Amino acid sequence: MRNCSSAVALISFDLDGTLVDTAGEIAEAVNRALDDAGLPRRSLEEITGLIGKGGRELMLRLLASVLPAPPFSKPQRQVDALLASFERHYGDTAGRFARPYAGCAETLARLRSSGLQLVCVTNKEQRHAERVLEATGLARHFDLLVGGDTLAVKKPDAGVLHHVLARYGVPAEAAAHVGDSAIDVECARRAGVAAWALPHGYNAGVPIANAHPDRLFADLPAVADFVCGPMAAQNPQPAAA
C-alpha cells in the first residue's frame, strides 16, 4: 500500500555514477586489458569520462585513441582480443571496488517501503550489473534489473523505459528516471517520464545541469524526501531552463 503523497508510482535508477561509484573497478579492468596487449595504461579520469554506454562501447572508444594507427597485421583480431580481455577482467573486478553513494541503501529502502516500484536501468551488461548490485547489497531493493544487453535497445532509446512501464502497467506520467548523465535525461524525455538527475556521477566531466533535467537533486536522500517526505518542497531545485 502506498504511504507517500507523490503521484510517482515507479522510479527507475541508473547504476554507475547514480547509485554506485564504479569508476575504479572499471578502470582497473580496462588497464589490465591494456597490460595484456602491451599498451600503456590510461588515467582514471580519462576512463571515467567514457563511462555511460556500457563496457563494450567504452573500450571501443578508448581503443580508437590507444591503438597504433593502421595498418596493423590483423586489426579486428586485436580489437576483439582486447574486448575479450576487458570482459574477462571486469568479470573479476565487478563489484569488488564498487561503493554506494551516501544514503543510497537508506533511500531505496525508504522508497520501497512507501510502496513504489523500483527498477534499475543501466547500460552496463546485465551480468556485471547483477554482480555490482549483489556485492553492494542493493539487489534486494529492486523489482527488476534491465542491463545494456537485456533488450535489443539500450539507453537513450525510449524502448528501454517503455519496456519497464509496460511490465508494471504504469503510465509515463506516474514514473521518473533518476540518472547522472545526459544519456539518462534524454532517455527519460524520449519515454515521456520525469527526468531527474544527481550531480555526483560521471557524465563525461560535464555538469549534469547542462542537460536540463526536470529536477536536479543534491543527493540520493533528497530524492526520497521529495517523493515521501514532509519537507519535500525544500529539497530539490527545479533545473534552470
N, C-alpha and C positions, 0 to 999 in steps of 0.2 A: 504494500500500500504506500502511495506517495505521501510524504510528510514534509514536502517543501512547497513553497509558493510559486516557484518558477514555472513558466509554460514549457520549459525544456523537459522532454521525456527521455532523450537519448543523447549521450555525449561520446564522440569518438576522439581518441587521443593518438597523436603521432607518438613514436617511441624515442628515437635518437634525438637528443637535444631538447626534448619536451618533457619526458618523464625521467629519462636516464642519461647521464653523461657517459657516452661510449667511445668518445674520440680516442682515448688512449689505447683501448684494446683493438680498435680498427687500425690505428696507425701502426701498432706493433705487428699485426698480421700482414699489413702492406709491406712493411720494411723487412720482415722475414722472407717474404716472397721476392723482394728485390735482392736480398742477400743471396738467395738460391740462384738467381740469374746473374750474379756478379755485377749488379747495378748499384749505384750509390743510394744510400738511404735518404729519405726525404723528411723534412721537418714536420713536427706535429701540426704546426699552423697551416702548412700547405695542404696536408691531408685532410685536416678538419674542414678546410674551405671547400672540399669536394664532396662532403657527406650530404646525403639527401635523396639520391636517386637509386640507392641500392649498391651493394658491393661490386657487382659487375660493371656498372656504369662508372663508379669511382675509379676502378682500376683502368678501364679503357681511357678515361680522360687523363689519368696520371701517366699512363704509358705513352700517350701522344707526346708528352714532354720529356720523358726519360729515355725512351728507346733511341738508339742512334739512327740517324737519317738513312733512308733507303739508298742503295739496295742492301737488303740482308740476304743471306742464303735462303732461309725459309721463314719470312716474317710472320705468317699466320701461325705456324707451329710455335714460334717464340711467344707470340701473344697468348695462344691457347695454353701453353705451358705455364705462363705467369698467372693467368686466370685460375688455372687448376691449383697452382701453388698457394695463391691467396685463399681460395676456398678451403684448402686443407689447413692452413694456419689459422684462419678465422674460426674454423671448427674447433680449434684448440683454445683460442683466446676469448671467444664469445661468452660473455657473462662473467669472466674471471676478474676483470678490472672495472666493470660497469658500476656506476654509483648513482642511485636515485637522487634527484634533486630534493632540496629541503622540503619537508612536508608532503612528499609525494604519496607515500602509503596512507597517511592520515587523510589526505584529500580524497583519494579514491575510496577509502572505507566510508568516509562521510557521505559522499555522493551515492555510493551503492546502498548504504543503509537508508537513504532517503527515497529509495525506490526507483532510481534511474537505471536505465540500461547503459552499461559501459562497454565500449568496444575499442580495441587497439588497432589502428590502421597505419601501417608502416610500409615503406618501400624496401626495408630490409627483407632479405629472403626469409621465408616462413620458418625454416629450421633454425636459423640463427636467432630470429626474434623469439622463438619459443625458449631457447636456452637463456637468453638475456632475462626474459620475464620470470622464468623459474629460478634462476640464480639470484635474482634480486628480491624474490618473494612477492612479486607483483602479479603473477599469473592468476592468483585466486580472485582478484578484483574484477576480472574481465569475463564477459559473457561470450566474447568472440575475438579472435585474432585474425586479421587479414594481412598477409605478408605481400611483399612485392611480386612474388611468383605464385600467389594463391589463385589469382584470376588471370584472364587474358590481358587485362589492362592494370595499370597502377597509377598512383597519384602523379600528375594532377587530373587525370581522366575522371570525369564525373561518375563513370560507371562503378568506381570503387565504392563511393558513398551511396550511390543508388542501390547497390547490392546490399549494403548494410540496412538501409531504410526498408527495403522490401523484405529482408529477413525478419524484421521485427514489426512490420506493419506500421511504421512511424512516418507521419508526413514530414516533409522537409522543414516546414516552419516550426516543428517541435524538436528540432535537432540542432546540435552545434558540433563543430570540429575544432579541436584545440591543437595548434602546432607551433613550430618555431621558425618556419620558413615561408618564403613566398610561394613555394610549391603547395603548402598546406592551405594558404589563403586562397590561391587560385582554385584548388580542388573544391573547397567549400563553396566558393562563389559559383562555380560551374554546376554544382549539385543543388544549389538553392538553399543550403543550410547556413546558419550563422558562422562566420569566420572569426574565431577567437585565437589570440596569439599570446605567447610568452617571450620575454626578451633575453632569456639566458641560454639560448641554443646556438646554432651554428649559422645558418642562412648565408653561407659563403662570405662571412665577415661584414655583411651589410645589415644595418639596423632593421629589424622586422617592421618597425613603424613605417618604413618606406613602402611596404606592401599594402598599407591602408587596411588592416584588419578591422572588422566591425567593433571589436573590443580588444584592448591590449591590457593584460593583467600584469601586475608586478611580480607575482609568483603563483605557484600552484594553489596554496591555501586560499588565495584571493578568488580563485575560480569557485571553490566550494562556498565561500562567503557570499558571492554574487548569486549563486543558484539557490542556496538554502539558508543563508544567514540573515539575521535581522538588520545587520549593518550593511547589507548588500550594496546599496547605492553609493556608499562612501569608498568602496574598494577599487573597482576598475575605473578607468577613464576611457570614454569613447575615443577612438583613434581620430587623429586630426584628418580632416578632409583633404 
